[in-house]
Amino acid sequence: MQFTSLNTIADLVAVLPVFDETSVAAAHVRQNSLTKPPGSLGRLETLAAFMAGWRKTARPEINRAQALVFAGNHGVCAQGVNPYPQEVTGQMVMNFQAGGAAINQLCRANGADLQVIPLDLDRPTQDFTQEPAMSEAETLAAMQTGADAVDTQADVLILGEMGIGNSTVAAAMAAAVFGGEVAAWVGAGTGSDAAGIARKIAAVKAGLARHQGCAGMAVLAALGGREQAAICGAVLAARAAGIVVILDGFICTAAAAVLYGTDPRLLDHCLIGHQSAEPGHAKLLNAINKDAILKFDMRLGEGSGAALALGILRGALACHNGMATFGEAGVSEA
């Protein structure tokens, strides 16, 4: 998948794969033949059917799970929105690469191959309160990096991010796409106090005022960051390959929400790993009409909630594929 213009992203809907209802129907037939009351596994059954529709088989499997964590730095940190210095982004990338972060443990526990991709950490985006965060060329380049990182042989893709200041970026993008009171989108992020949250709100308001009227993919260039653009590129590349995506928390979902604002169908293949403790995430999930798999009061980022949700998805498919039918087990049906 090659990206040449932000204006053409909406056109991809016409050529990208769609949900296969025939496979879903066959998956439902199997579910109803298993040794359990119909619907008794609740959302596990829904998740198995979701996988069936996108993997185009009645009995989908996860033989390869990929996890991608994109990292970037942000010019809006000039507004004092970050309680930690931007050097922490690079330091955490090194921690990921050394295997010492939460995402490393959760990927190992749930069977995902992790790759961490820093994006020009020594060159933060521009301060969106003063000018667009990225040019179109910079945005497209970051999207391409995300798309090129996707393993097209994967069955599921976990997406996460790291970037000091990016909870402010996420709030700005969510507010630009869906509107509403800015304060409702802004939370503590990595630990901002009341004064820090006030600075975040002021920065988001200033950015929205400066870029008033921008919509669709233009929001990504005006207010986003390189890791948000890479997430968008990876989401689209996964869709082209029929790969189910598990998005992480507020920041990751806000990045993908730009695609939703361009055309809601661009996120049809995406699951939400968990509902973040960041206050804007519940509001954002309602706006994109998706329910999170988990609600564990997590707000770490890194793809940690998505990696944890992978275990639930594996469990759903283990039941779907491994349980005996009534006939196989010699159990009488009602």
N, C-alpha and C positions, 0 to 999 in steps of 0.2 A: 504494500500500500504506500503510495506516494502522495504527499500533500503539497499542492502548488498554490493554493489560494484559500483564505478563510471563507471567502464567499461561496465556495463550492462544497463546503462540508455538508450543508443541508441536502444537496443533491445525492449524497451517498445512500440515503434511505431507499432510493429506487433500485439500487443494485446490491445491497447487502442481504445476506441470508435472513430468512424469517423463521419463526417458530413452526415446527412441523406437527400439525394437529394429528396426523395419522399415527405418528410414534407415541404421542400422548395418549391417544385412545387405546392403543395396544398396552401401554403401561398401566392404564386404569383397569383394563381387563385382568392383567396379571395381579394388580393390587387386590382386586375383589375376589381373586381365587386363592389368596394366601390364608394361612391358618390363623386368622384373627377376625374379629368383627369388622365390617366395612368402615373405613375411616378412623379406626381406633388408634392408629399411629399419628393421627393429626397432621401436623405440618411436615413431619418426615415424609409422608406420602406426597404432599404438595411439592416438596423439594425434589423428590425422585422424578415426578412427572415433569417438573421444570427442566431437569437435566435431560430427560428423554426428548423433550421437544427441541432443545438446542443441539443435542448431540445426534439427533435423528436416528434413534434406536430405542426400542421398547425396554432394553436392559442396559442402560448406560453404566460405564465404569469410570473410575478415576485411576488411570494407570500413570498419569503424569500430572502433577500439580506444580505450577510455577508461581513464585512470589517475586514481585518487583517492587523495590523501594526506591523512589526518586528523591533526590535532595537538591535544594536550591536556596539561594539567599535573596533578600528582598530590600529594595531601596526605601520602602516605607518605614524601615527601622529608624531612619533619620528623625521620625516623629516621636521617638521614645516609646514605641508600642511594645518593646520586648524587654522582659526582666533579665534575660540572659544575653550575653554578647553573641554576635553572629559567628564568632570563631567556634562556638559550640556545634554548629552544623557539621563542619569538617571533622571535629573531634568525635562526634557521634557516628559519622560515616566510618571512621577508622574502627570504632567499637563494633559496628555491624560487621565489618570485614574481618575482625578478629574473633567474631562469634560470641561477643559478650553482652548483647542486648536482648531484651525480651523477645523481639521478633525472631532472633536466632533459635531460641529455645522452643518457641511455639511452632515454628516451621519444622524443626526437628521432630517434635512430638507428634505433629499431625501430617507429616509426610509431604513437605513442600520443598522444592529446590529454590533457594533464595539467591537473588542477585541484587546488589545495591549499586545504583547509578548516580553519581554526583554530576550536576550540571553547572559548570562554570562557577564554582563556589567563590572564586576570587574576583568574580565580576557580577555583583548583585544587579538585579533589575533596577530600573529607575524608580524614583519615589512617585507613586501614582497620585499623590496630592498635588504634584507639580507638573507632571507630564505622563503620557502613557507608560506603563511599566515596561512594555516591550514593543518593538516594531513588529510589523507583520512577519518580516523575514525571521526575526528571532523566535517568534511564536511558532512558526511553521517548523523551524529547525528543531525546537524542543519537542514538538509533536512527533516529528520524524524519529527522533531518538527513542521516544516511548514506543512507537510502532515497531521499529526495528528490533527492539529488545524482546518482543513477544515470540515465544517458541510456538510455532503453528502446530506442533505435534502435541501440545498440552491439551488436557481435557478441561482444566479449570485454571483460572488466573487470579491470583490475589494481588491487589494493588495497595500500596502504602506510600507514605511520604515522610520527609524530614526537612525542616527549614525554619530556623528562628524567624519569628514574625509572621509565619504563614497562617495563624489563626485570624489575624487581622485581614489578610488577603482573602481568606475563605468567607469571612463575614461580609466583606465588600462585594465579592462576586455574588453571594446569595442575595444580598439586598438589591443588587443591580438587576438580577434575573427575576426576582419574585416580589420586590418592593417591601413595604411594611416599615415599622419603626426600626431604625438602625440599632437601638439598644437591645432589641429582642434577638438580634443576630450575634451580638458580641458577648463573649465569655472571658473567663480568666486565662484561658490558654495554658501556658506552662507555669502559671502562678502569678499573674498580675494582681496587684492590690487594687483598691478602689480608684486610686489616682491613675494607675496604669490602664484600667478599664476605661476611664474617662478619656484618656489620650487615644485609646483605640477607637472609641466612638467618634471622637473629633476627627481622626484621620479618615475613617470610613466616610463620614459626612462630607469631608473636603474632597475626597476622591470621587464620590458620586456627583457632587456639584460640578467638578471640573469636567467629568466625562458624561454629563447628563445626555440622555438620549441614545447612548450606545446600547446595542442589543445583540443577541445571538453570539457568534464567535468573537465579535468585536469586544465583548466584555472580557474575554480571556486576555487579549492583548492589552487592553486599557488598565486592567486591575489585577491580573493574575501573575503567576510566577512560572519559572521554567519547569518546576516539578508538577505544577497543575497542568501545564500544557502537555508534558510528557504523559501524564495520566490520561488525558483526553486522547492522545495518539494511541496509547496502548488499548484503551477501551474500543476504539474503532478497529484497530488491527485484530483484536480478539473476535470482534463481531464478524469480520470478514472470514475468519477461520472457523466460525461456529463454536467458539470457546466461551463457556460461561465465566463471567467475571464476578468476583466477590470484592466489593468496595469496602474500605475500612470506615473510619468515623467521619466526623464533621468536615474536616479539611479535604479528605479524599472525595467525599460525596459532593461537596461544594464545587470541586473542580469538575467532576462529571456533570453536575447540574447545568453547566454552560452548554453541554451537548443537549440536555433536555430542553433548555430554553431555545435551542436552535430547531430541534424537532424531538418531541418526547419519545418517539419510537427508537431513537438512537441508544436509549438505555434499556430497551426491552430485555436484553440478555444479561442484565446486571442484577445481582443480589446485594443486599446490604448486610455486612457481617455482624455489626452490632450498632446499637443506639448509644452514641457517646453521651457522657455526662455534660458535655458542652451544651449550654441551653439552646443554641440555635439548631442543633441537630434534629431534635424532635419536630421542630417547625419545618425544617428542610425536608425531612422524610414525608411529612404530610403534603408538602407542596409537590413532590415528585410521585406521590401515591405509591410508596413502597414501605413495607414493614421490615424491620431489622430481624435477623435470625436470633440474636442474643441481646440482652440488656443487662450488662454486668457492671455498670457504673465506671467503665473504663474511659480514659481520655488521653491515652499515651500517644496515639498515632503509630507510626512505623509499620502499619499493616497488622498490628497485634490482634485487634478484634476480628479482622478478616481471617487471619491464620487460625484463630481459635474456632471460628465458625466452620472452617474446613473440616474439622473433626465431626461436627454435626452432619455436614453434607455426606461425609464418608459413611457415617452411621445410617443415614437415610438409604443410601445405595446398598449397604450391606444387608439391610432388612429386605429391600426390594428384590435383590438378586439372590439372596441366600436362603430366605425362608422357604419352607416347603408349601406346596399347594395342598388343599384339602385332599385331593386325589392321591398325591404322592405320600402324604402322611397317613392315609387311611382314616381320616377324621370325617365324620358325617357333617354335612352342611345342614343348617336349619331349613 
